Amino acid sequence: MRVLVTGVTGQVGGALGARLRDEATIIAADRAALDLAAPHAIPAALDRMAPDIIINPAAYTAVDEAEDERELAMRVNGKAPGAIARWAAARAVPFIHFSTDYVFDGSGTKPWREDDPARPLSTYGASKLAGENEIRAAGGCFLVIRTSWVYAAQGDNFLRTIMRLAQERKELRVVADQVGAPTSAPLIADAVANILSAGVENLRRRFAQAGGLVHLAARGETSRHGFAGAIVDGLRLRGLPLAVERITPIGAADYPARAARPRNSRLDLGRLENLFGITPPPWQEALVAELDKIAHR
Ligand SMILES: NC(=O)c1ccc[n+]([C@@H]2O[C@H](COP(=O)([O-])OP(=O)(O)OC[C@H]3O[C@@H](n4cnc5c(N)ncnc54)[C@H](OP(=O)(O)O)[C@@H]3O)[C@@H](O)[C@H]2O)c1
């Protein structure tokens, strides 16, 4: 089975390549092999690669910068997934794509279900929603996996930022009124491997039953402030020298950013559990695994 994985230099793409390489022939596509900023060139590139399954974690993920680069974000996150989906639908190739909790407006406190109305607050969220819509319009055998607060032991993410700041500063000020589930890239890769292990025919049936959309995150919830506290505690426990003495909770309003983030990023995991039989680990457990990797480097 030839599995095309995009975004292999990113968190999820990297974890997927590592996780699936013993079970499939991975076609690892970086930006040079498949540039999502050039959607018109995608069909010819896919013809050459001839995958049996496509997994697309590549995306324009710079949430704040997207406010100034709307056209590029829309092309990479909206138009390009549409081009991939049409190519895949025409050849009955299963297509797995990733989207985000940022398609929601973050109101309320209930976990978002897949069929709740999407009302993005930011250009990034709107571009990811545009991608979902393009894929749905293409039809075929597809699954859009919405996930949240992705991090890994390596890469550019909240964990690495908190680690760096905790080494440099005595006080960290971290937003306490945004709640969600930090989700490690390896957790996502494990779930995708589990989904693929059902075999292609089961996969078609389950994707259809899911209406092509499922939420995937670690179990449980915390605030950004709670996540930062767990990171610092975990690093200290592993003997890393840290300068930080206080982690002060602040409101999102005290930390102005170009793009608004949802206050409530909780994702309901019922469909994942009921249709795919996957119960993800609690976020604290997945964090331990990533902190251990950092400590053992
Ligand atoms: N990060 C989060 O907190 C989060 C939360 C919810 C959902 N998601 C979604 O989950 C998926 C994976 O996210 P991630 O955190 O793994 O992203 P990431 O670490 O930021 O990696 C993004 C990847 O996309 C590639 N890419 C960017 N522009 C491209 C282009 N024009 N053509 C080809 N490749 C391009 C990057 O390549 P280069 O290295 O060349 O730039 C990189 O490999 C994305 O769909 C994202 O929207 C992420």
The ligand as a MOL file (V3000), in Angstrom:
LIG
                    3D

  0  0  0     0  0            999 V3000
M  V30 BEGIN CTAB
M  V30 COUNTS 48 52 0 0 0
M  V30 BEGIN ATOM
M  V30 1 N -0.6870 23.0290 15.3140 0
M  V30 2 C -1.8750 23.0400 15.9120 0
M  V30 3 O -2.0290 23.4350 17.0750 0
M  V30 4 C -3.0910 22.4890 15.1700 0
M  V30 5 C -4.3170 22.4660 15.8470 0
M  V30 6 C -5.4410 21.9540 15.1790 0
M  V30 7 C -5.3140 21.4880 13.8840 0
M  V30 8 N -4.1160 21.5460 13.2550 0 CHG=1
M  V30 9 C -4.0310 21.0560 11.8730 0
M  V30 10 O -3.2970 19.8500 11.9110 0
M  V30 11 C -2.5370 19.7100 10.7070 0
M  V30 12 C -1.0820 19.4640 11.0520 0
M  V30 13 O -0.5830 20.5840 11.7750 0
M  V30 14 P 0.9210 20.6360 12.3000 0
M  V30 15 O 0.8830 21.2540 13.6420 0
M  V30 16 O 1.5930 19.3260 12.0740 0 CHG=-1
M  V30 17 O 1.5310 21.7230 11.2870 0
M  V30 18 P 3.0380 22.2550 11.2240 0
M  V30 19 O 3.9170 21.5610 12.2120 0
M  V30 20 O 2.9690 23.7460 11.2360 0
M  V30 21 O 3.5000 21.7750 9.7850 0
M  V30 22 C 2.9110 22.2850 8.6310 0
M  V30 23 C 3.4710 21.5220 7.4580 0
M  V30 24 O 2.8250 22.0230 6.2780 0
M  V30 25 C 3.8510 22.2890 5.3340 0
M  V30 26 N 3.4470 23.3440 4.3960 0
M  V30 27 C 3.1510 24.6320 4.6750 0
M  V30 28 N 2.8860 25.2910 3.5340 0
M  V30 29 C 3.0290 24.4000 2.5250 0
M  V30 30 C 2.9110 24.4680 1.1240 0
M  V30 31 N 2.6050 25.6130 0.4980 0
M  V30 32 N 3.0950 23.3390 0.4000 0
M  V30 33 C 3.4270 22.1790 1.0030 0
M  V30 34 N 3.5910 22.0470 2.3300 0
M  V30 35 C 3.3820 23.1510 3.0870 0
M  V30 36 C 5.0630 22.7070 6.1500 0
M  V30 37 O 6.2060 22.6050 5.3590 0
M  V30 38 P 7.5080 23.5540 5.5780 0
M  V30 39 O 8.2910 22.8850 6.6850 0
M  V30 40 O 8.1960 23.5390 4.2770 0
M  V30 41 O 7.0010 24.9160 5.9780 0
M  V30 42 C 4.9820 21.6950 7.2770 0
M  V30 43 O 5.5380 20.4670 6.8830 0
M  V30 44 C -2.8130 20.9780 9.8990 0
M  V30 45 O -3.8330 20.7150 8.9910 0
M  V30 46 C -3.2910 21.9720 10.9230 0
M  V30 47 O -4.1470 22.9400 10.3240 0
M  V30 48 C -2.9840 22.0190 13.8720 0
M  V30 END ATOM
M  V30 BEGIN BOND
M  V30 1 1 1 2
M  V30 2 2 2 3
M  V30 3 1 2 4
M  V30 4 1 4 5
M  V30 5 2 4 48
M  V30 6 2 5 6
M  V30 7 1 6 7
M  V30 8 2 7 8
M  V30 9 1 8 9
M  V30 10 1 8 48
M  V30 11 1 9 10
M  V30 12 1 9 46
M  V30 13 1 10 11
M  V30 14 1 11 12
M  V30 15 1 11 44
M  V30 16 1 12 13
M  V30 17 1 13 14
M  V30 18 2 14 15
M  V30 19 1 14 16
M  V30 20 1 14 17
M  V30 21 1 17 18
M  V30 22 2 18 19
M  V30 23 1 18 20
M  V30 24 1 18 21
M  V30 25 1 21 22
M  V30 26 1 22 23
M  V30 27 1 23 24
M  V30 28 1 23 42
M  V30 29 1 24 25
M  V30 30 1 25 26
M  V30 31 1 25 36
M  V30 32 1 26 27
M  V30 33 1 26 35
M  V30 34 2 27 28
M  V30 35 1 28 29
M  V30 36 1 29 30
M  V30 37 2 29 35
M  V30 38 1 30 31
M  V30 39 2 30 32
M  V30 40 1 32 33
M  V30 41 2 33 34
M  V30 42 1 34 35
M  V30 43 1 36 37
M  V30 44 1 36 42
M  V30 45 1 37 38
M  V30 46 2 38 39
M  V30 47 1 38 40
M  V30 48 1 38 41
M  V30 49 1 42 43
M  V30 50 1 44 45
M  V30 51 1 44 46
M  V30 52 1 46 47
M  V30 END BOND
M  V30 END CTAB
M  END
